[in-house]
Amino acid sequence: MDLVNAMQNLAIGIIGGIFSSVIVSVVTYILDDIRNEFQKARIMLNPLLSIEFAERTKNVGTWDYVEYARNGFEEAKRNFVGYDELQFKTELRDTMNRADEILNKKSYSEEWNKATVDDCYNEIKKIVEDFKEQEKQFTKIILERMGKNKILIVMSVITIIVLVCS
C-alpha cells in the first residue's frame, strides 16, 4: 500500500467518524428532547387521573370521592402555573392547551359536588385518552422530527453524493 492510498483511507475514516458522531449526537438530542416533553406532560397531567379514579370508584364504599377529585384538580392546576405552550413542540401542545383551558374554567373554581366531578371527568377523559395515544405514537413522532431536522437532511444528502461519486 502506497502513501497516497494510506492517506486517502485515513481521510475517509476521519470524515466517516465525524459524520457518524454528528448523526448520533443529533439523533440523541432529538430523542432526549421528545422524551423530556413527554415526561413533563406526564407529570403535569398525572393529578388529573385522580378525577378519573374518583369517577370510576365513586360507588365503591363510603369515601369522599368529590374531595379526592377536587384535590387532584387543584394539584393539576398548580402544575400548570406558568404554563407556556412553547414548552411543547410535538402534538402534545394541543393536548396541554386543552388541559390548561379546562383547569382555568371559572366553573371549577366554585364549590365541588358530584355533578362537578362528572362534568370535569367528561372533559378530562378525552385529554387523558389523547395523551395515552400520543405515548403510543412516540416512535412515529421521533421519526417525523428526525425527518424534518436540517442537519440530518444535509448529512444524508452529502452521504448519498459521496456514495454515488465513489
C-alpha positions as CSV (number, residue, x, y, z in Angstrom):
1,M,0.0,0.0,0.0
2,D,1.5,3.3,-1.0
3,L,1.3,6.6,0.9
4,V,-1.4,8.1,-1.2
5,N,-3.8,5.2,-0.6
6,A,-3.0,5.2,3.1
7,M,-3.7,8.9,3.4
8,Q,-6.9,8.6,1.4
9,N,-8.1,5.8,3.6
10,L,-7.2,7.8,6.7
11,A,-9.1,10.8,5.4
12,I,-12.2,8.7,4.6
13,G,-12.0,7.1,8.1
14,I,-11.8,10.5,9.8
15,I,-14.6,12.1,7.8
16,G,-16.8,9.0,8.3
17,G,-16.2,9.2,12.1
18,I,-17.1,12.9,12.1
19,F,-20.3,12.2,10.1
20,S,-21.4,9.3,12.3
21,S,-20.7,11.2,15.5
22,V,-22.7,14.2,14.3
23,I,-25.6,11.9,13.3
24,V,-25.6,10.1,16.6
25,S,-25.4,13.4,18.5
26,V,-28.4,14.9,16.6
27,V,-30.5,11.7,17.0
28,T,-29.7,11.5,20.7
29,Y,-30.6,15.2,21.1
30,I,-34.0,14.7,19.3
31,L,-34.8,11.6,21.4
32,D,-34.0,13.3,24.7
33,D,-35.9,16.4,23.8
34,I,-39.1,14.4,22.9
35,R,-38.7,12.1,25.9
36,N,-38.4,15.2,28.2
37,E,-41.5,16.7,26.7
38,F,-43.5,13.5,27.4
39,Q,-42.1,13.2,30.9
40,K,-43.0,16.8,31.7
41,A,-46.5,16.3,30.2
42,R,-47.0,13.1,32.3
43,I,-46.0,14.9,35.5
44,M,-48.3,17.8,34.7
45,L,-51.3,15.6,33.7
46,N,-50.9,12.9,36.3
47,P,-53.1,14.6,39.0
48,L,-56.0,14.6,36.5
49,L,-56.0,10.8,36.8
50,S,-57.3,11.2,40.3
51,I,-60.5,12.6,38.8
52,E,-60.8,9.6,36.6
53,F,-60.2,7.3,39.6
54,A,-62.8,9.1,41.7
55,E,-65.4,8.9,38.9
56,R,-64.8,5.2,38.4
57,T,-64.8,4.2,42.1
58,K,-67.4,6.6,43.4
59,N,-69.8,3.7,44.2
60,V,-67.3,1.6,46.0
61,G,-67.6,2.0,49.7
62,T,-68.2,5.3,51.5
63,W,-65.5,7.7,50.8
64,D,-65.4,11.4,49.8
65,Y,-64.6,11.0,46.2
66,V,-65.6,14.6,45.5
67,E,-62.9,15.9,47.8
68,Y,-60.4,13.5,46.3
69,A,-61.2,14.7,42.8
70,R,-61.1,18.3,43.8
71,N,-57.6,17.8,45.4
72,G,-56.4,16.2,42.2
73,F,-57.8,19.1,40.1
74,E,-56.1,21.7,42.4
75,E,-52.8,19.8,42.2
76,A,-53.0,19.7,38.4
77,K,-53.9,23.4,38.4
78,R,-50.7,24.1,40.4
79,N,-48.7,22.1,37.9
80,F,-49.9,24.4,35.1
81,V,-49.0,27.7,36.9
82,G,-46.7,29.4,34.5
83,Y,-47.6,27.1,31.6
84,D,-46.4,28.2,28.2
85,E,-47.4,26.3,25.1
86,L,-43.9,26.8,23.7
87,Q,-42.7,24.2,26.2
88,F,-44.1,21.6,23.9
89,K,-43.1,21.1,20.2
90,T,-44.9,17.9,19.4
91,E,-48.6,17.1,19.2
92,L,-48.6,17.4,23.0
93,R,-49.1,21.1,22.6
94,D,-52.7,20.8,21.6
95,T,-53.5,18.4,24.4
96,M,-51.7,20.5,27.0
97,N,-53.5,23.7,25.8
98,R,-56.9,21.9,26.2
99,A,-55.9,20.8,29.7
100,D,-54.9,24.3,30.6
101,E,-58.2,25.7,29.4
102,I,-60.1,23.1,31.5
103,L,-58.0,23.9,34.6
104,N,-58.7,27.6,34.2
105,K,-62.5,27.3,33.8
106,K,-64.3,29.5,36.3
107,S,-67.0,26.9,37.0
108,Y,-64.4,24.6,38.6
109,S,-63.2,27.3,41.0
110,E,-66.5,27.2,42.8
111,E,-67.8,24.6,45.2
112,W,-67.3,21.0,44.1
113,N,-70.1,18.4,44.1
114,K,-71.0,15.2,42.4
115,A,-72.1,16.9,39.2
116,T,-68.9,18.9,39.1
117,V,-66.8,15.7,39.3
118,D,-69.0,14.1,36.5
119,D,-68.6,17.2,34.3
120,C,-64.9,17.5,34.9
121,Y,-64.3,13.8,34.3
122,N,-66.1,14.0,30.9
123,E,-63.8,16.9,29.9
124,I,-60.5,15.4,31.0
125,K,-61.3,11.9,29.7
126,K,-60.6,13.0,26.2
127,I,-57.3,14.7,27.2
128,V,-56.1,11.5,29.0
129,E,-57.0,9.4,26.1
130,D,-55.2,11.7,23.7
131,F,-52.1,11.7,25.8
132,K,-52.1,7.9,26.0
133,E,-52.5,7.7,22.2
134,Q,-49.6,10.1,21.7
135,E,-47.5,8.0,24.0
136,K,-48.2,5.1,21.7
137,Q,-47.1,7.2,18.7
138,F,-43.7,8.0,20.4
139,T,-41.6,6.3,17.7
140,K,-43.6,7.9,14.9
141,I,-43.1,11.4,16.4
142,I,-39.4,10.8,16.8
143,L,-39.1,9.7,13.1
144,E,-41.1,12.7,11.9
145,R,-38.9,15.1,13.9
146,M,-35.7,13.4,12.5
147,G,-37.1,13.7,9.0
148,K,-37.6,17.5,9.5
149,N,-34.1,18.1,11.0
150,K,-31.9,20.1,8.7
151,I,-28.7,18.7,10.0
152,L,-29.7,15.1,9.3
153,I,-31.0,16.0,5.9
154,V,-27.8,17.7,4.9
155,M,-25.7,14.8,6.3
156,S,-27.9,12.4,4.4
157,V,-27.5,14.3,1.1
158,I,-23.7,14.5,1.5
159,T,-23.5,10.8,2.3
160,I,-25.6,9.9,-0.8
161,I,-23.5,12.2,-3.0
162,V,-20.3,10.6,-1.7
163,L,-21.6,7.1,-2.3
164,V,-22.7,7.9,-5.8
165,C,-19.5,9.6,-6.7
166,S,-17.3,6.8,-5.4
